[in-house]
Amino acid sequence: MVLAWAAIFLAAMAYCFGHGLLTDEAFVFAPDRAFSWALTKWGAWPVLLPLCFVIVRAVERRFSLATGIAVAAPVAVVGAATFAYLLHVSGEDPWAFAQAFYHMLPVAGGTYLLFVVLAFWLMDPVALSASTREAVSAAPAPEALPVSKGQTQTRLPASDIDWVQAARNYVELFSGDDAFIMRASMKEVEGLLPEGEFLRLHRSYLVNRRSVEGLRRNGKGEPMIVLHGGKLLPVGRAYRDDALSNLGFAEKAA
């Protein structure tokens, strides 16, 4: 991490040198000024980036990844502007906060977008690209699926999953009293689970056959699958005949 930020500061100083060389004929490179410029522009990011990552993850769990990114963006820009303002307010050339915000908006916005790409596309092991998902779907079913719970990334054995439920742009996998998240579609998850062990009950529900305890009717007479522990899962019309037949409830389906 220290080496990464040292490289960023050196790159920022080099940019300062190149910009001054191209735009000012009387430019003379001064390392202290270049470092001060780099510190102003990027000094707050070692704190801002982890903070934004936490905000994005927290909002994503309740809403969506796009919402999390949108909510954290103002935090990144205002935080960077505040840091620049505090550096300059007691210096030889003090800035007003509006001036700091004006100077930092393009730099902070660009840095934040780069952070989003790196953190949620390249570095997130759960957020698979389309090509990776296709390759995984074509491969034999794994013994465990890559999931997350809060900020923790882990692998959940397929045999421990009781049921799977679709939720916006991800799915929730339930194992006993625990719930996990996987960034994939229901179709993709269904392809990763051991064939024959899980049944599709509904466009939003998959169930482990071994977790099924029985069948119950709701107030409208519609069949509900009862799991060990009493959890009820709906059965969609399009999946009803196959699901109930495979679970041994065919004669009760009518």
C-alpha positions as CSV (number, residue, x, y, z in Angstrom):
1,M,0.0,0.0,0.0
2,V,2.8,2.4,0.9
3,L,4.6,1.6,-2.3
4,A,1.4,2.1,-4.3
5,W,0.8,5.6,-2.9
6,A,4.5,6.5,-3.4
7,A,4.1,5.5,-7.1
8,I,1.0,7.7,-7.3
9,F,2.7,10.7,-5.8
10,L,5.7,10.3,-8.1
11,A,3.4,10.0,-11.1
12,A,1.5,13.1,-9.9
13,M,4.8,15.1,-9.6
14,A,5.8,14.0,-13.1
15,Y,2.5,15.2,-14.4
16,C,3.0,18.5,-12.7
17,F,6.5,18.8,-14.3
18,G,5.1,17.9,-17.8
19,H,2.1,20.3,-17.5
20,G,4.3,23.2,-16.4
21,L,6.9,22.5,-19.1
22,L,4.2,22.5,-21.8
23,T,2.2,25.5,-20.7
24,D,4.8,27.9,-19.1
25,E,7.9,28.9,-21.1
26,A,9.5,30.2,-17.9
27,F,8.8,27.1,-15.9
28,V,11.4,25.8,-13.5
29,F,10.8,22.5,-11.9
30,A,10.8,22.7,-8.1
31,P,10.4,19.3,-6.3
32,D,8.8,20.9,-3.2
33,R,6.1,22.6,-5.2
34,A,5.5,19.5,-7.2
35,F,5.1,17.5,-4.0
36,S,2.8,20.1,-2.5
37,W,0.7,20.0,-5.6
38,A,0.5,16.2,-5.5
39,L,-0.4,16.2,-1.8
40,T,-3.2,18.7,-2.4
41,K,-4.7,16.7,-5.2
42,W,-4.3,13.1,-3.9
43,G,-3.3,13.4,-0.2
44,A,-6.8,12.5,1.1
45,W,-7.3,9.4,-1.0
46,P,-5.7,6.9,1.3
47,V,-8.6,7.6,3.7
48,L,-11.3,8.5,1.1
49,L,-11.0,5.3,-1.0
50,P,-11.5,2.8,1.9
51,L,-14.3,5.0,3.3
52,C,-16.0,5.0,-0.1
53,F,-15.6,1.3,-0.5
54,V,-17.4,0.7,2.9
55,I,-20.2,3.1,1.9
56,V,-20.7,1.5,-1.5
57,R,-20.9,-2.0,0.1
58,A,-23.3,-0.9,2.8
59,V,-25.7,0.8,0.4
60,E,-25.4,-2.1,-2.1
61,R,-26.7,-4.6,0.4
62,R,-29.9,-2.6,0.8
63,F,-30.3,-1.3,-2.7
64,S,-27.9,-1.9,-5.6
65,L,-24.3,-1.4,-6.6
66,A,-25.1,1.6,-8.9
67,T,-26.9,3.3,-5.9
68,G,-23.9,2.7,-3.7
69,I,-21.5,4.2,-6.2
70,A,-23.8,7.3,-6.6
71,V,-24.1,7.8,-2.9
72,A,-20.4,7.6,-2.2
73,A,-19.4,9.9,-5.1
74,P,-20.3,13.2,-3.3
75,V,-18.4,11.9,-0.2
76,A,-15.3,11.4,-2.4
77,V,-15.5,14.9,-4.0
78,V,-16.4,16.9,-0.9
79,G,-13.7,15.0,1.1
80,A,-11.0,15.8,-1.4
81,A,-12.1,19.4,-1.6
82,T,-12.1,19.7,2.2
83,F,-8.6,18.3,2.4
84,A,-7.3,20.7,-0.2
85,Y,-9.1,23.6,1.5
86,L,-7.5,22.8,4.9
87,L,-4.0,22.6,3.3
88,H,-4.4,26.0,1.7
89,V,-6.4,27.9,4.3
90,S,-3.4,28.6,6.5
91,G,-0.9,28.9,3.7
92,E,0.5,31.7,1.7
93,D,-2.2,31.4,-0.9
94,P,-5.4,30.5,1.1
95,W,-8.4,29.1,-0.8
96,A,-12.1,29.6,-0.1
97,F,-14.0,26.3,0.1
98,A,-15.8,27.1,-3.2
99,Q,-12.4,27.6,-4.9
100,A,-11.1,24.3,-3.5
101,F,-14.3,22.5,-4.7
102,Y,-13.8,24.0,-8.2
103,H,-10.2,23.0,-8.4
104,M,-10.8,19.5,-7.0
105,L,-14.0,18.5,-8.9
106,P,-12.4,17.1,-12.1
107,V,-9.5,15.5,-10.2
108,A,-11.6,14.0,-7.5
109,G,-14.3,12.9,-10.0
110,G,-11.7,11.2,-12.2
111,T,-9.9,9.5,-9.3
112,Y,-13.2,8.2,-8.0
113,L,-14.2,6.8,-11.3
114,L,-10.9,5.0,-11.6
115,F,-11.4,3.7,-8.0
116,V,-14.8,2.3,-9.0
117,V,-13.3,0.5,-12.0
118,L,-10.5,-1.0,-10.0
119,A,-12.4,-1.9,-6.9
120,F,-15.6,-3.3,-8.3
121,W,-14.5,-4.7,-11.7
122,L,-10.9,-5.9,-11.4
123,M,-10.5,-6.5,-7.7
124,D,-13.9,-7.9,-6.6
125,P,-13.7,-11.7,-6.8
126,V,-17.5,-12.0,-6.6
127,A,-18.3,-9.6,-9.4
128,L,-17.5,-11.8,-12.4
129,S,-17.3,-10.5,-15.9
130,A,-19.6,-12.0,-18.5
131,S,-16.8,-14.0,-20.1
132,T,-15.7,-15.4,-16.7
133,R,-19.3,-16.3,-15.9
134,E,-19.8,-18.2,-19.1
135,A,-16.6,-20.1,-18.5
136,V,-17.6,-21.0,-15.0
137,S,-21.1,-22.0,-16.1
138,A,-19.6,-24.4,-18.7
139,A,-17.3,-26.0,-16.2
140,P,-18.3,-28.8,-13.8
141,A,-20.3,-27.7,-10.7
142,P,-17.9,-26.5,-8.0
143,E,-18.0,-28.0,-4.5
144,A,-18.3,-24.4,-3.1
145,L,-19.6,-21.1,-4.4
146,P,-17.8,-17.7,-3.9
147,V,-20.1,-15.6,-1.7
148,S,-19.9,-12.6,0.6
149,K,-21.4,-11.8,4.0
150,G,-20.9,-8.2,5.1
151,Q,-17.3,-7.3,4.2
152,T,-16.2,-11.0,4.3
153,Q,-15.5,-13.0,1.2
154,T,-15.8,-16.8,1.6
155,R,-16.8,-20.0,-0.1
156,L,-20.1,-21.7,0.7
157,P,-20.3,-25.5,0.1
158,A,-23.2,-26.3,-2.2
159,S,-24.4,-29.0,0.2
160,D,-24.9,-26.4,3.0
161,I,-27.3,-24.3,0.9
162,D,-30.9,-24.7,1.9
163,W,-32.4,-22.3,-0.7
164,V,-31.5,-19.5,-3.1
165,Q,-33.6,-16.3,-3.6
166,A,-33.2,-13.7,-6.4
167,A,-32.7,-10.1,-5.1
168,R,-32.2,-7.3,-7.7
169,N,-28.8,-7.7,-9.4
170,Y,-27.6,-10.5,-7.1
171,V,-28.8,-13.6,-5.3
172,E,-29.1,-14.5,-1.6
173,L,-28.1,-18.0,-0.5
174,F,-29.5,-19.2,2.8
175,S,-27.7,-21.8,5.0
176,G,-29.5,-22.4,8.3
177,D,-29.8,-19.0,10.0
178,D,-27.1,-17.4,7.8
179,A,-27.6,-15.4,4.5
180,F,-24.9,-14.9,1.9
181,I,-24.7,-12.8,-1.3
182,M,-23.4,-13.8,-4.7
183,R,-23.3,-11.3,-7.6
184,A,-24.8,-13.5,-10.3
185,S,-28.2,-14.3,-11.9
186,M,-30.4,-17.1,-10.9
187,K,-29.7,-18.9,-14.1
188,E,-25.9,-18.7,-13.5
189,V,-26.2,-19.9,-9.9
190,E,-28.5,-22.8,-11.0
191,G,-25.8,-23.8,-13.5
192,L,-23.1,-23.8,-10.7
193,L,-25.1,-26.0,-8.3
194,P,-24.9,-29.9,-8.5
195,E,-27.4,-31.2,-11.0
196,G,-30.2,-33.1,-9.5
197,E,-29.7,-31.8,-5.9
198,F,-31.5,-28.4,-6.4
199,L,-34.9,-27.7,-7.9
200,R,-36.3,-24.5,-9.4
201,L,-39.6,-23.7,-7.6
202,H,-40.2,-20.2,-9.0
203,R,-38.4,-17.7,-11.1
204,S,-37.0,-16.3,-7.9
205,Y,-36.4,-19.5,-5.8
206,L,-34.2,-22.6,-5.9
207,V,-34.4,-25.2,-3.2
208,N,-32.1,-28.0,-2.0
209,R,-34.1,-31.2,-2.2
210,R,-32.6,-32.4,1.2
211,S,-34.0,-29.3,2.9
212,V,-37.6,-30.0,1.9
213,E,-39.9,-31.3,4.7
214,G,-43.3,-31.2,3.1
215,L,-46.0,-29.4,1.2
216,R,-48.6,-27.0,2.5
217,R,-51.4,-24.9,1.0
218,N,-51.8,-21.2,1.6
219,G,-55.1,-19.4,2.0
220,K,-55.6,-19.3,-1.8
221,G,-55.0,-23.0,-2.1
222,E,-51.6,-22.5,-3.7
223,P,-48.9,-25.0,-2.9
224,M,-46.0,-23.9,-0.6
225,I,-42.9,-25.9,0.0
226,V,-42.1,-26.4,3.7
227,L,-38.4,-26.5,4.7
228,H,-36.8,-27.9,7.9
229,G,-37.4,-25.2,10.4
230,G,-40.7,-24.1,9.0
231,K,-39.6,-21.8,6.2
232,L,-42.2,-21.6,3.4
233,L,-41.2,-21.1,-0.3
234,P,-43.7,-20.4,-3.1
235,V,-44.1,-22.6,-6.2
236,G,-44.6,-20.7,-9.4
237,R,-47.2,-21.9,-11.9
238,A,-44.6,-22.4,-14.7
239,Y,-42.5,-24.7,-12.4
240,R,-45.4,-26.3,-10.4
241,D,-45.8,-29.7,-12.2
242,D,-42.1,-30.5,-12.5
243,A,-41.2,-29.3,-9.0
244,L,-44.0,-31.2,-7.2
245,S,-43.5,-34.3,-9.3
246,N,-39.7,-34.3,-8.5
247,L,-40.4,-33.8,-4.8
248,G,-43.0,-36.7,-4.7
249,F,-46.0,-34.4,-4.3
250,A,-47.5,-35.0,-7.7
251,E,-50.8,-36.4,-6.4
252,K,-51.2,-33.4,-4.1
253,A,-50.7,-30.9,-6.9
254,A,-54.3,-30.8,-8.0
